[in-house]
Amino acid sequence: MSASAAEVVVRVSVEQGESFAAAATEDSLLRAALRAGIGFPHECSVGGCGACRFELLGGEVEDLWPEAPGLSERDRKRGKRLACQSRLRGDVRVKVRCDDSYRPVMSPRRQAFVLRQREMITHDMAELSFEAEDAVTFLPGQYALLYLPGVQGTRAYSMSNVADGSGLLQFIVRRTPDGKGTGVLVEGLAIGQRITIDGPYGHAYLREQVERPIVCIAGGSGLAPMLSVARRAAATMTKVPIDFFFGCRDASDLCADTFLKALPGFGDRLRLHNVVSEPAGDDWYGATGWVHDEVDRVIGDQAVAREFYFAGPPLMIESLQALLMVRRKVDFRQIHFDRFV
Ligand SMILES: Cc1cc2nc3c(=O)[nH]c(=O)nc-3n(C[C@H](O)[C@H](O)[C@H](O)COP(=O)(O)OP(=O)(O)OC[C@H]3O[C@@H](n4cnc5c(N)ncnc54)[C@H](O)[C@@H]3O)c2cc1C
């Protein structure tokens, strides 16, 4: 990692692990570790999940969000901290169990992007296209952290496009009621406005070397990373069938076919299964209920021979974990997911 003249470089020593240099000005401990190629445990990177808990054995950090929901009261009493919400103030010694499975597959990079286009794709979901001067690299299924004007902390959004040698990043953002980040993204940012984006992050990326039939399951705005996975798999894994499940509340939320029907094999090798949980009127004749129940109905005991990718709200993730890992005994190495906390 190189540091500019303005950056203060500090040393992080991991007890019984590697030590590394980090730029103290901007980065959280977590992002500094990942930029240095360290397998620091993490999942959401935005204070919600608690996967990056650590103990501070020496030195000082600034707590960026003391009320972050990723730490319980018990954690706080035991002196635990979140690496994604700890900014380095000087050299530190930390206790955390690093693991190779968390090593970043691509080194994350922070750079400036310009908002080029924004289009509403349903009543509450927008597709946004940002462009950087340099080409961007990421794997299908990964996410980035967006710095938004007037919003405290960063927000995680998954790329919906695939890296193609250009500087394009596309996101599908669902406007959440009273949400600060989505307010800026869906209504506030002007076309041509510049923001900083840091990425890529995440482990739920497409495993192209695995030839098992693919199952993508998207809940709401979980559509974005699943679209990226399906786009790449449809283009390059030409012998692999893809079942794409899209779960949403009512028929006005349906939109996956707008994107998927442009892909090779749509309706044949690539099958879309829409599932509506609360149909509002009489105009819905398709599958109704929870998306995980429909996955079980369609895939059933074939699950052990499939590669699963899924993204969406925590309840959907938990239901799928229970279905696949506990009931259907799918090997955890065949399951890749992001929880939108
Ligand atoms: C890995 C991942 C990928 C995601 N991908 C998508 C996607 O593709 N599309 C999509 O629509 N949504 C996605 N989300 C959800 C998204 O990150 C936001 O949580 C959601 O859009 C609501 O944001 P908001 O700012 O409008 O809501 P708010 O309620 O204002 O903020 C909620 C989010 O902000 C963080 N936060 C709140 N306060 C602070 C603070 N003081 N300091 C730091 N952080 C704070 C929370 O941890 C939470 O992530 C993803 C989430 C994760 C974890």
The ligand as an ORCA input file, in Angstrom:
! r2SCAN-3c Opt
* xyz 0 1
  C     -23.255     -5.962      1.731
  C     -24.478     -5.104      1.503
  C     -24.929     -4.866      0.213
  C     -26.064     -4.078     -0.008
  N     -26.510     -3.889     -1.286
  C     -27.629     -3.148     -1.506
  C     -28.134     -2.978     -2.839
  O     -27.561     -3.466     -3.822
  N     -29.260     -2.233     -2.997
  C     -29.924     -1.670     -1.914
  O     -30.950     -0.997     -2.141
  N     -29.470     -1.853     -0.651
  C     -28.351     -2.550     -0.420
  N     -27.867     -2.701      0.868
  C     -28.540     -1.958      1.971
  C     -27.948     -0.516      2.043
  O     -26.578     -0.562      2.396
  C     -28.646      0.388      3.070
  O     -28.643     -0.209      4.338
  C     -30.078      0.692      2.672
  O     -30.105      1.228      1.367
  C     -30.686      1.720      3.636
  O     -29.842      2.869      3.649
  P     -30.354      4.295      4.098
  O     -29.150      5.152      4.317
  O     -31.378      4.821      3.167
  O     -31.066      3.979      5.481
  P     -30.635      4.496      6.922
  O     -31.640      3.892      7.844
  O     -30.433      5.961      6.948
  O     -29.211      3.806      7.152
  C     -29.069      2.398      7.303
  C     -27.659      1.981      6.963
  O     -26.700      2.956      7.301
  C     -25.781      2.502      8.280
  N     -25.678      3.614      9.253
  C     -26.713      4.251      9.840
  N     -26.242      5.219     10.666
  C     -24.890      5.195     10.579
  C     -23.827      5.965     11.196
  N     -24.066      6.941     12.067
  N     -22.544      5.656     10.867
  C     -22.292      4.648     10.000
  N     -23.265      3.904      9.382
  C     -24.535      4.183      9.672
  C     -26.412      1.244      8.837
  O     -25.465      0.291      9.230
  C     -27.190      0.724      7.665
  O     -26.321      0.063      6.766
  C     -26.747     -3.497      1.107
  C     -26.274     -3.728      2.401
  C     -25.158     -4.518      2.604
  C     -24.668     -4.745      4.021
*
